[in-house]
Amino acid sequence: MRVAVFGSGGVAYPVEFRERIRQALAVAAGAARFVTGIGLMAFKKFTHSSEQLAADTRFNSMLVSKFINAVMLDGKKSAATRAVYGAMDIVSRRVKDEPPDKVFTQAIENCKPNVEVRSKRVGGSNYQVPMPVNRRRQQALAIRWMRDAARAKKGRPMADRLAQEIIDAYRGEGTAVTQRENVHRMAEANKAFSHFAW
């Protein structure tokens, strides 16, 4: 039988017994890790938001659910849900030939940037280097630009402002699409520095 020193008192336990104690403690403690011996230190378990994100109830769409979370302020999800669903109702009344979730998806697609400029320091100078944007960041930027454009228009209910921005983006117009064009224009102007891309 293999014997190992285990515990702060220097008591000798069989190795198999020690492993059983470790397993029992791991099960009992849940999200905890071993630091030394049987000492435990709790830590926060981080998960990807995409793993916990559930599709919205009306359209069963992950994209709409993400947009609701982006619109939400101070944890008031029910208010954000009301605003987004109200905007979708307005969109369905104004755009007859497409369902509102399809209009919204196309609006987001029209706002997604393909390239963006990022600052890079080379030899003491900062250069604006054009770089391709990955898909997750494209979607995040499109949602952010659309939300911020709606928030910037004061004086009307949020549902009306969101609906107007969604319809404008669906038609290839509006503030969010303009921001995308500006990003593309800046990338085109700095094309000479594209060899600095990392």
N, C-alpha and C positions, 0 to 999 in steps of 0.2 A: 504494500500500500504506500503510495506516495504521500509525503507529509510536507506541508508548506506553512510558513509563518503567515498568519493572517490576523488583521485587527491591530488596534493600538496597544493592547496589552501584551503582545508577543506570544499569544496562545497558538499552539500548533493544531491545525485542522487538516483532515484529508483533503486533497485537491478536488476530488469529486464533490465533497460537501461544500467547498468554497464556491464551485461553479453553480451548484443548486441555489445557494444563498444569493449569488449575483442575479440569477434568472428571476428568483422570487422578488428581489428588490426592484428589478427593472420592470416587472409586470405591475407591482404595487405603485411605483413612483410614476409610471406613465412616461411623460416627456421629461426625463431627467437623465443626466449623464454622470458617469463615475469619474471622480477627480483622482482620489487616492484611496486605496483599500475599499472600505464600504461607505466612505463619505460621498454624499450626493450634493450636486449643485443644480438647482432648477434653471432652465433656460427657456426662452420663448420659442415656440415652434413656428417658423415662418412657412407660409404656403404661397404658391402663386395665386394671384387674384383670379387668373383664368380657370384654375381648378375649382374655385368656389363660386364662380359666376354662374347664375342660372338664367335661362332664357326668360324673356318677359311673358306675362300671362296672356296678353291679347294677341300678339303676332308670333309668339314662340320663336323670337329672334334674339340671338346673342348680341347683335349689333345694336338693336334698340335698347337692350338691357344696359349695354355699355354707355350709350348716350344718356340714358336716365341717370346713371351713376355720375356722369360728367356734369350734368345739369344740376345735380343735387348740391345744396348748400346747407352747412351746419347739420348734416345728418338727416335732413327732412326729406326722406325718400318719397313719402306719399305726395308731398307738394310737387316734387320733381316729376313723379309719374303722372300726376294730373296735368301738368304743363305739357309734357311730351305727348300724352294721349290726346289732349285738347288740340295740339298742333296737328296731329295725324288726322283728327276729325276734320279740321279746316282744310288740310291738304286733300282729303278725299272728296270734299265738296267742290274744291277749285279745279282739281285735276281729275277729270272723269274717266279717261281711257286707261289709267293704271291704278292698281291698288296702292294705298298709301305706303305700305312697307317697301314695295318695289321702288316707288318714287324716292323714298328716303335712302335706300341702298344706292341708287343711281346718283343721288345728290352727294353722298359721301365719296363715291368713286370719282366724281367730277372735281372734288376738292383735294384729292390725294396728290402730293407732290412726288415726282420721280427722282429729282435731284435737289440737293440743298447745299448751301455753302457752310463750311465749318472753319473756324479759325485755327491756324497752325503756325507755330513759331519756328522759323528757320533762319539761322544765322543772325539773330537779333532783330529780325523783322517779322511782323505778323502778316500772314497771307490768308485771304479768304479762298479756301480750296473747295471746289465743287465735288460732292461725293454722292453716290447713289443712296437712296433711302430704303431701308428694309420694310417689309410689308407691315409689321406691327407698328412701326413708327409712322408710316404713311397713314394708317388708320387713326392713330392717336392724334396726329397733327390735324387731320381733316375734322375729327370730332371737336377738337379744341378750337379750331378756327371758326367753325360753325356756331359753337356755343358762345364764344366771345363776341362774334358779330351780332348775335341776337341780344346779348346782354348790353351791348353798346347803344342799341336803339332804345332810348327811354320814352316813356309816355304811354305805352300800350301794354296790355297784359303779355306775360311771357309766352303764352301759347300762340298769340297772334304773331309775335316777333319771330318765334321759332318756325312757325308755318311759312312766313314770308321768306325766311332765309333758306328753308328746305326747297321751296318752289324755285327761288332764284338760282340756287345751286343746281337743281335738276335741269334748268334751262341753260346752264353754263354762264350764269351771271352772278351778281351779288358780291358781298364783301369777302367771303371765304374763298371764292374762285379767284377774285382779284389778288388776294394774298398769295395764293398758289402761283399765279402768273408772275407776281413780283419776285418770288423765290426762284422760279425758273429763269427769269430775266437776269437776276443777279448771278446765278450759276453760269449762264451763257457769257456774261460780261467777264467773269473770272476764269474762263476756260483755259487761259494760258498757264494757270497755276495747277492744272489738274494732275500734273506729274508729281506734285507733292502729296497726293492722296496716300494715306497709309492703309 
